[in-house]
Amino acid sequence: MNRQKFPWLVSLLTIGMAAALISWTTNGSWAADKKYPIRPIQVVIAYNPGSTDTYVRPFIDKLPEYLGQPLSFVYKPGAGGSVGASFVAKSRPDGYTLFGCSTGPVIVGPLTKEGLDFTLESFAPVCRYVLTPMGVAVKSSSPIKNLKDLVEAAKASPGKLTYSTSGAFGSTHFGMEMFSQEAKIKLTHVPCPGSAPAATALLGGHVDMVCSDLGPLKPHMDSGAFRLLGIMQKDRMKSLPQIPTFTDAGYPVSFPLWYGLMAPKGVSKEVVETIYNASKKALEEHRAYIEDRLKQLGPEISLLGPEEMDKENRAQRDAIQAIFKEMK
């Protein structure tokens, strides 16, 4: 082609090639090379505010500093955490929908509830943040002063004493059933849509006691409204050494809860490693901030990566499954 004879055609072809190159760069290789995340991330919470979110929030607050994108909580309570868990399990595994979860929805739920459309294997472990025991509390005005009093009162009037939890067949319900079996007593369960509402039920005098993770109980303990009877783990807590364990009282019920992040099955290894590394960096550089927020709730920091978290989850699932078979 004679460039001098058709200069306008050369210019047109040059412009067209440039436009095509820009389009390919924008939609192709550049987008592929731009690393996760490139937009905001939602963290689904399967309970009402005031329970799971309080344990993961100190970490989530600092993750944008390392991920370059904001993270926000989306609350989907119901059915003891199953509504939120099902939503995450069905979500696209692209890393933009994460599950701020605990033992209950992903381990206990699939073992104790029929008809669920997810199992533990429906989720990919990302990282564990904290461990906390379950505790049983009564109002300070209650005549029940300790676990011995509780057992004696329950045996005197089977089924009369009521307790609230975060939901039917969730971790706290399961823990209380384990205790009831061990102590050979009968209690009446009142399920609530989360640990905070369960604590509120006791505060309002609607139940005789509450079984919950310590977060929602701690403010009422500190104010003097609640009396914590005991915690469901083998050893006493360093932060609350005066609180007896159920084992101390002769009922070896140990059921620690973990809180952390999971993602839908099929999420890429790159996404998991990015979030875990950001979480690890946040803990390294903002440990004082995170510890300060968590000390009001009572848990202990216990950061685990995806492989270790997966191993721990499977071991806990197997142990709970064995206990549940005995209970049935």
C-alpha positions as CSV (number, residue, x, y, z in Angstrom):
1,M,0.0,0.0,0.0
2,N,1.3,3.4,-0.9
3,R,1.3,5.4,2.3
4,Q,1.9,8.7,0.5
5,K,-1.1,8.1,-1.8
6,F,-3.5,7.1,1.0
7,P,-2.4,9.0,4.2
8,W,-5.9,9.1,5.5
9,L,-6.2,5.3,5.4
10,V,-3.0,4.9,7.3
11,S,-4.2,7.3,10.0
12,L,-7.5,5.4,10.2
13,L,-5.8,2.1,10.6
14,T,-3.4,3.5,13.2
15,I,-6.3,4.8,15.3
16,G,-8.2,1.5,15.0
17,M,-5.2,-0.5,16.1
18,A,-4.7,1.8,19.0
19,A,-8.3,1.6,20.1
20,A,-8.1,-2.2,19.9
21,L,-5.0,-2.3,21.9
22,I,-6.5,-0.1,24.6
23,S,-9.6,-2.3,24.7
24,W,-7.6,-5.5,25.0
25,T,-5.3,-4.0,27.7
26,T,-8.3,-2.8,29.7
27,N,-10.4,-5.9,29.4
28,G,-7.8,-8.6,29.1
29,S,-4.3,-8.7,30.4
30,W,-4.4,-5.7,32.7
31,A,-7.6,-7.0,34.4
32,A,-6.0,-10.4,34.7
33,D,-2.8,-9.0,36.2
34,K,-4.6,-6.7,38.7
35,K,-4.6,-8.7,41.9
36,Y,-7.5,-9.4,44.3
37,P,-9.2,-7.4,45.7
38,I,-10.4,-4.8,43.2
39,R,-13.7,-3.9,44.9
40,P,-15.3,-3.9,48.3
41,I,-15.7,-7.2,50.3
42,Q,-18.8,-8.2,52.3
43,V,-18.5,-10.3,55.4
44,V,-21.7,-12.2,56.1
45,I,-22.7,-12.6,59.8
46,A,-25.3,-15.3,60.4
47,Y,-26.6,-13.8,63.6
48,N,-27.9,-10.4,64.8
49,P,-25.3,-7.7,65.7
50,G,-23.6,-8.2,69.0
51,S,-22.4,-11.7,68.7
52,T,-20.0,-13.1,66.1
53,D,-19.3,-9.7,64.6
54,T,-17.8,-8.5,67.9
55,Y,-15.1,-11.1,67.8
56,V,-14.0,-10.6,64.1
57,R,-14.5,-6.8,64.0
58,P,-11.1,-5.8,65.5
59,F,-9.4,-7.7,62.7
60,I,-11.9,-6.6,60.0
61,D,-11.3,-3.0,61.0
62,K,-7.7,-3.2,60.1
63,L,-7.8,-5.4,56.9
64,P,-8.5,-2.5,54.5
65,E,-5.1,-1.1,55.4
66,Y,-3.5,-4.2,53.8
67,L,-6.1,-5.2,51.2
68,G,-6.8,-1.7,49.8
69,Q,-10.5,-2.2,49.8
70,P,-13.3,-1.7,52.4
71,L,-15.0,-4.6,54.2
72,S,-18.5,-4.3,55.5
73,F,-20.8,-6.6,57.6
74,V,-24.0,-8.0,56.1
75,Y,-26.3,-9.6,58.6
76,K,-28.4,-12.6,57.7
77,P,-29.7,-14.2,60.9
78,G,-32.1,-17.1,61.3
79,A,-32.3,-20.8,62.0
80,G,-29.4,-20.9,64.4
81,G,-27.0,-19.5,61.8
82,S,-28.2,-21.7,58.9
83,V,-29.7,-18.8,56.8
84,G,-26.4,-17.0,56.6
85,A,-24.4,-20.1,56.1
86,S,-26.6,-21.3,53.3
87,F,-26.2,-17.8,51.6
88,V,-22.4,-18.0,51.7
89,A,-22.3,-21.6,50.5
90,K,-24.3,-20.6,47.4
91,S,-22.3,-17.4,46.8
92,R,-19.8,-17.0,44.0
93,P,-16.3,-18.2,45.2
94,D,-14.6,-15.0,44.1
95,G,-13.5,-13.7,47.5
96,Y,-15.9,-10.9,47.7
97,T,-18.3,-12.8,49.9
98,L,-16.7,-14.0,53.1
99,F,-18.3,-15.7,56.1
100,G,-17.6,-14.3,59.6
101,C,-18.5,-17.4,61.4
102,S,-18.1,-19.7,64.4
103,T,-18.3,-23.3,65.3
104,G,-22.1,-23.4,65.2
105,P,-23.2,-22.7,61.6
106,V,-20.5,-24.8,59.8
107,I,-19.9,-27.7,62.2
108,V,-22.7,-28.1,64.7
109,G,-25.6,-27.2,62.4
110,P,-24.9,-29.8,59.6
111,L,-24.6,-32.5,62.3
112,T,-27.8,-31.7,64.2
113,K,-30.2,-30.3,61.6
114,E,-31.9,-32.2,58.8
115,G,-32.5,-30.8,55.3
116,L,-29.6,-28.3,55.2
117,D,-28.1,-27.5,51.8
118,F,-24.6,-27.2,53.0
119,T,-21.9,-29.1,55.1
120,L,-18.5,-28.2,56.5
121,E,-17.1,-29.1,53.1
122,S,-19.2,-26.4,51.5
123,F,-16.7,-23.8,52.9
124,A,-13.1,-23.1,52.5
125,P,-11.2,-22.2,55.7
126,V,-9.4,-18.8,55.5
127,C,-8.2,-18.0,59.0
128,R,-9.2,-18.5,62.7
129,Y,-9.0,-15.4,64.9
130,V,-10.0,-16.3,68.4
131,L,-11.2,-19.0,70.8
132,T,-13.7,-18.4,73.6
133,P,-15.5,-20.7,76.0
134,M,-19.3,-20.9,76.4
135,G,-20.6,-19.7,79.7
136,V,-23.9,-20.1,81.7
137,A,-25.1,-17.0,83.5
138,V,-28.1,-16.1,85.7
139,K,-29.3,-12.7,86.9
140,S,-27.5,-11.5,90.0
141,S,-30.8,-11.6,91.9
142,S,-31.2,-15.3,91.1
143,P,-31.2,-17.8,94.1
144,I,-28.9,-20.0,91.9
145,K,-25.4,-19.1,93.1
146,N,-23.4,-21.9,91.4
147,L,-23.7,-25.0,89.2
148,K,-24.5,-27.2,92.1
149,D,-27.5,-25.0,92.9
150,L,-28.6,-25.2,89.3
151,V,-28.5,-29.0,89.2
152,E,-30.4,-29.3,92.5
153,A,-33.1,-26.8,91.3
154,A,-33.4,-28.6,88.0
155,K,-33.8,-32.0,89.7
156,A,-36.4,-30.7,92.1
157,S,-38.5,-29.3,89.2
158,P,-37.7,-31.1,85.9
159,G,-38.3,-28.9,82.9
160,K,-39.2,-25.8,84.9
161,L,-35.9,-23.9,84.5
162,T,-35.5,-22.2,81.2
163,Y,-32.4,-21.1,79.3
164,S,-31.9,-19.0,76.2
165,T,-29.3,-19.5,73.5
166,S,-28.4,-18.1,70.1
167,G,-30.6,-20.6,68.3
168,A,-32.0,-24.1,68.1
169,F,-29.3,-26.8,67.5
170,G,-26.6,-24.2,67.5
171,S,-23.3,-24.5,69.5
172,T,-24.7,-23.1,72.8
173,H,-27.9,-25.3,72.6
174,F,-25.7,-28.3,71.9
175,G,-23.4,-27.4,74.9
176,M,-26.3,-27.1,77.3
177,E,-27.7,-30.5,76.0
178,M,-24.3,-32.0,76.7
179,F,-24.4,-30.6,80.3
180,S,-28.0,-31.7,80.8
181,Q,-27.0,-35.3,79.8
182,E,-24.0,-35.2,82.0
183,A,-25.9,-33.9,85.0
184,K,-29.0,-36.0,84.3
185,I,-31.3,-33.0,84.4
186,K,-34.1,-31.6,82.2
187,L,-34.1,-27.9,81.2
188,T,-36.4,-26.0,78.8
189,H,-34.7,-24.3,75.8
190,V,-35.7,-20.9,74.5
191,P,-33.9,-20.2,71.2
192,C,-33.1,-16.6,70.1
193,P,-31.7,-15.1,66.9
194,G,-28.2,-14.6,68.2
195,S,-26.3,-14.4,71.5
196,A,-27.1,-10.7,72.1
197,P,-30.8,-11.4,72.0
198,A,-30.3,-14.4,74.2
199,A,-28.6,-12.3,76.8
200,T,-31.3,-9.7,76.5
201,A,-33.9,-12.4,77.2
202,L,-32.3,-13.1,80.6
203,L,-31.9,-9.4,81.3
204,G,-35.6,-8.9,80.7
205,G,-36.5,-11.8,83.0
206,H,-37.9,-14.0,80.3
207,V,-35.7,-16.9,81.1
208,D,-33.9,-18.3,84.1
209,M,-30.4,-18.4,82.6
210,V,-28.5,-18.0,79.3
211,C,-25.8,-20.1,77.7
212,S,-23.7,-17.9,75.4
213,D,-20.2,-17.1,74.3
214,L,-18.7,-14.6,76.8
215,G,-18.9,-11.5,74.5
216,P,-22.6,-10.7,75.1
217,L,-22.4,-11.7,78.8
218,K,-19.3,-9.6,79.7
219,P,-21.0,-6.1,79.8
220,H,-23.7,-7.4,82.1
221,M,-21.2,-9.3,84.3
222,D,-19.1,-6.1,84.6
223,S,-22.2,-4.0,85.5
224,G,-23.3,-6.6,88.1
225,A,-26.5,-7.6,86.4
226,F,-25.3,-11.2,85.6
227,R,-23.6,-13.9,87.6
228,L,-21.5,-16.3,85.6
229,L,-21.9,-19.8,87.0
230,G,-19.2,-21.5,84.9
231,I,-17.5,-21.9,81.6
232,M,-17.5,-25.0,79.3
233,Q,-13.8,-25.8,79.0
234,K,-11.2,-27.9,80.7
235,D,-9.0,-25.1,82.2
236,R,-9.9,-21.8,83.7
237,M,-9.4,-18.6,81.7
238,K,-6.3,-16.5,82.4
239,S,-8.5,-13.4,82.1
240,L,-11.2,-14.7,84.5
241,P,-9.3,-17.1,86.8
242,Q,-12.1,-16.8,89.5
243,I,-14.7,-18.3,87.2
244,P,-14.9,-22.1,87.7
245,T,-15.2,-24.5,84.8
246,F,-17.9,-27.2,84.5
247,T,-15.1,-29.7,85.0
248,D,-14.4,-28.1,88.4
249,A,-18.0,-28.7,89.4
250,G,-17.8,-32.4,88.3
251,Y,-19.4,-32.1,84.9
252,P,-16.6,-32.5,82.3
253,V,-18.2,-30.5,79.5
254,S,-15.6,-28.8,77.2
255,F,-16.9,-26.9,74.2
256,P,-14.7,-24.0,73.2
257,L,-15.9,-21.8,70.3
258,W,-13.8,-20.4,67.5
259,Y,-14.4,-17.3,65.4
260,G,-12.9,-16.5,62.1
261,L,-13.3,-16.3,58.3
262,M,-14.4,-18.9,55.8
263,A,-15.3,-18.5,52.1
264,P,-17.4,-20.5,49.7
265,K,-15.9,-23.8,48.5
266,G,-13.9,-23.3,45.3
267,V,-12.3,-19.9,46.2
268,S,-8.8,-19.6,44.8
269,K,-5.7,-20.2,46.9
270,E,-4.5,-16.7,46.0
271,V,-7.6,-15.2,47.6
272,V,-7.3,-17.3,50.8
273,E,-3.6,-16.5,51.2
274,T,-4.2,-12.8,50.5
275,I,-6.8,-12.5,53.3
276,Y,-4.8,-14.7,55.7
277,N,-1.6,-12.8,55.2
278,A,-3.4,-9.5,55.6
279,S,-4.9,-10.8,58.9
280,K,-1.5,-11.9,60.1
281,K,0.0,-8.5,59.2
282,A,-2.9,-6.7,61.0
283,L,-2.2,-8.7,64.2
284,E,1.5,-8.1,64.0
285,E,1.2,-4.3,63.6
286,H,-2.0,-3.6,65.5
287,R,-2.0,-6.2,68.3
288,A,-2.5,-3.6,71.0
289,Y,-5.6,-2.3,69.3
290,I,-7.0,-5.8,68.7
291,E,-6.3,-7.0,72.2
292,D,-7.8,-3.9,73.7
293,R,-11.1,-4.5,71.8
294,L,-11.2,-8.2,72.7
295,K,-10.3,-7.9,76.4
296,Q,-13.8,-6.5,76.9
297,L,-15.2,-9.8,75.5
298,G,-13.1,-12.4,77.1
299,P,-11.7,-14.5,74.2
300,E,-8.1,-15.4,73.6
301,I,-6.4,-14.6,70.3
302,S,-5.6,-17.9,68.4
303,L,-4.7,-17.1,64.8
304,L,-4.6,-20.1,62.5
305,G,-4.0,-20.3,58.8
306,P,-6.2,-22.2,56.3
307,E,-4.5,-25.6,56.6
308,E,-4.4,-25.6,60.4
309,M,-7.9,-24.3,60.6
310,D,-9.2,-27.1,58.3
311,K,-7.4,-29.7,60.4
312,E,-8.9,-28.4,63.7
313,N,-12.4,-28.0,62.2
314,R,-12.5,-31.6,61.0
315,A,-11.2,-32.9,64.3
316,Q,-13.9,-30.9,66.2
317,R,-16.6,-32.1,63.8
318,D,-15.6,-35.7,64.4
319,A,-15.6,-35.3,68.2
320,I,-19.0,-33.5,68.2
321,Q,-20.5,-36.1,65.9
322,A,-19.4,-38.9,68.3
323,I,-21.0,-37.1,71.2
324,F,-24.2,-36.3,69.3
325,K,-24.6,-40.1,68.5
326,E,-24.3,-40.8,72.2
327,M,-26.9,-38.2,73.1
328,K,-29.3,-39.6,70.6
